[in-house]
Amino acid sequence: MGSVYRARDLHFPNVVKLVAVKEMINTAPDPLVRQTIVQNFEREANLLATLNHPAIPRIYDYFTQDDRSYLVLEFVHGKDLETVIADTDGFLPEDQIISWAIQLCDVLAYLHAHKPDPIIFRDMKPSNVMINHNGDVVLVDFGIAKTFQSGQKGTMIGTEGYSPPEQYRGEATPLADIYSLGATLHHALTRRDPRLEPPFSFAERPARRINANISSEIEAVINTSLQYNPTDRFPSAEAMKEALMNVARKTGALSKITSALPVSSGGIKPLWSFKCEDEIRGAPALNQGSLYIGCYDNNLYSLNAADGQFQWKYAADGGIVTRPLVFNGSIYFGSEDKRLHVINERTGKVAWTYYAEGRIYSSPRIAEGHVFFGSDDNDLHAVNLSTGRAIWKHSTSAPIHSTPLVENNLVYFGNEDGVVSAVDFRGEMKWRFQAKRAVTSSPVSKGQAIYVASLDSHLYALDAKNGWAIWKFRLGKGTVSSPALADDYVFVGAVDGFIYCVDSRTAKEVWRFRTENQVSGSPVIYKDSLYCGSVDGSMYCLEYRSGRLRWKFETQGSITGSPIVFDDIVYFGSTDHHIYALFA
């Protein structure tokens, strides 16, 4: 017997922090059985403690008192899917079910890839799927989840109607979760509870016969997942997700999933905002509770990240667009005054400056005792951190606005002639790649690939060793946005107003999301979300796997810089002169 309570965590007296407290009452008369029940409860707690996924509640504590055991869990605001189905008049929209199904595939893929051993959830059903206040899924109740050992049999456990035939024989594998997800989706689309039907009889009640509004494509996905023989199902949660994405593309649901109704800023209030004297076009940096950001009033500002209180400002002689870099107690940044400034992080006093011969829009990078950055003097500069003196300069044919990437003992960067270069730590050229227009975008890397975008309307994947193009993806228009990476996806914004998600393995589009103006800033990934600003003045939060809008916050100016997200707070600046902090 058990219950789940909503509770308040009194360790935080100044704020209302809600948690869920799961109570299990142990009434078994046999002492050995009682001990086993407590051990199983503790196993659930220890299992949850190893998991870190936005669709799985975090565990804060567990304890046993007398004949009762307790889990203290993250509180999920929302309803379970069984309640959502029951409360809905008629059938739920297919588009909505697909969106939830894709998210459930993601969390199952995470569990099945768990190290050192895969985790089989074993109890996928609508009552264990919470739909939170953002409309996203959260998987709850890991009481019978278990690590998977090949060839190992367990007890017959699960929920009748949702569990596959092999689970009744104690043979649950990752493919059992595929079946249970198919049963859950069948229930959600047809409103027919499988617990009230003969076991394994889904073939006798095809989904479209009950709900004629759904597509044949989604019915085919459900039928595949519900095959009696496990080898006839999707081989993995990733494969099932890909099939769902293909359905969404074919039926047009993907555009609806990724272009949900906008959420106005009226429902989102900033934690704080701070007004500067001019436009903010660059990106902030965060270190040890302080936020640093440059402004076109020529000042670098230091603010308390918790409340936005002013700490100090440092005046340059030109606008500051570069993202500050904090290293060993000093802050490095470039300015339109043609200087690299190095100032004390605590006091804001200058330590040293380095003079280039052109304006600096390239943010600095530090490696091997040197700071690397580009300038409008067409040079990539390598400056000694200790002395502030130039070690070498690598000359190119055009200004360098791209921020260098230091990886594999090489420095990668683009220039305004469309050249992507790789030089070694002595400044000697190792390779170059020629795009058709400027490469203002800053390169990023994963494995042996370098990803960078260009104003020639292409996103490129280049071989890090020789610069050969692995693939290129055609954007709607050119871009100055720098790519971001997560899983096997590459994300980038473009002048056509879209944020794109591209599969890094196939160079195929996964989704695109339309903003109301060009996207000059670079996307940032945090947990399961993508954050990116637009010249339309809004900061967007999207679910990065599907591109679905979670919220947007509207400012009174353009957002051209990238945000930074830390500890569930997103920080960014706007040309409306304000710096904002929002709950992520």
Sequence and secondary structure as in RCSB ss.txt:
>XXXX:A:sequence
MGSVYRARDLHFPNVVKLVAVKEMINTAPDPLVRQTIVQNFEREANLLATLNHPAIPRIYDYFTQDDRSYLVLEF
VHGKDLETVIADTDGFLPEDQIISWAIQLCDVLAYLHAHKPDPIIFRDMKPSNVMINHNGDVVLVDFGIAKTFQS
GQKGTMIGTEGYSPPEQYRGEATPLADIYSLGATLHHALTRRDPRLEPPFSFAERPARRINANISSEIEAVINTS
LQYNPTDRFPSAEAMKEALMNVARKTGALSKITSALPVSSGGIKPLWSFKCEDEIRGAPALNQGSLYIGCYDNNL
YSLNAADGQFQWKYAADGGIVTRPLVFNGSIYFGSEDKRLHVINERTGKVAWTYYAEGRIYSSPRIAEGHVFFGS
DDNDLHAVNLSTGRAIWKHSTSAPIHSTPLVENNLVYFGNEDGVVSAVDFRGEMKWRFQAKRAVTSSPVSKGQAI
YVASLDSHLYALDAKNGWAIWKFRLGKGTVSSPALADDYVFVGAVDGFIYCVDSRTAKEVWRFRTENQVSGSPVI
YKDSLYCGSVDGSMYCLEYRSGRLRWKFETQGSITGSPIVFDDIVYFGSTDHHIYALFA
>XXXX:A:secstr
 EEEEEEE TT TTS  EEEEEEEE   SSHHHHHHHHHHHHHHHHHHHT   TTS  EEEEEEETTEEEEEEE 
  EEEHHHHHHHSSS   HHHHHHHHHHHHHHHHHHHT SSS EE    SGGGEEEETTS EEE   TT EE  T
T      S TTTS HHHHTT   HHHHHHHHHHHHHHHHH   GGGS TT GGGS HHHH TTS HHHHHHHHHH
T SSGGGS SSHHHHHHHHHHHHHHHTHHHHHHT     GGG   SEEEE SS   S  EEETTEEEEE TTSEE
EEEETTT  EEEEEE SS   S  EEETTEEEEE TTSEEEEEETTT  EEEEEE SS   S  EEETTEEEEE 
TTSEEEEEETTT  EEEEEE SS   S  EEETTEEEEE TTSEEEEEETTS EEEEEE SS   S  EEETTEE
EEE TTSEEEEEETTT  EEEEEE SS      EEETTEEEEE TTSEEEEEETTT  EEEEEE SS   S  EE
ETTEEEEE TTSEEEEEETTTTEEEEEEE SS   S  EEETTEEEEE TTSEEEEEE 
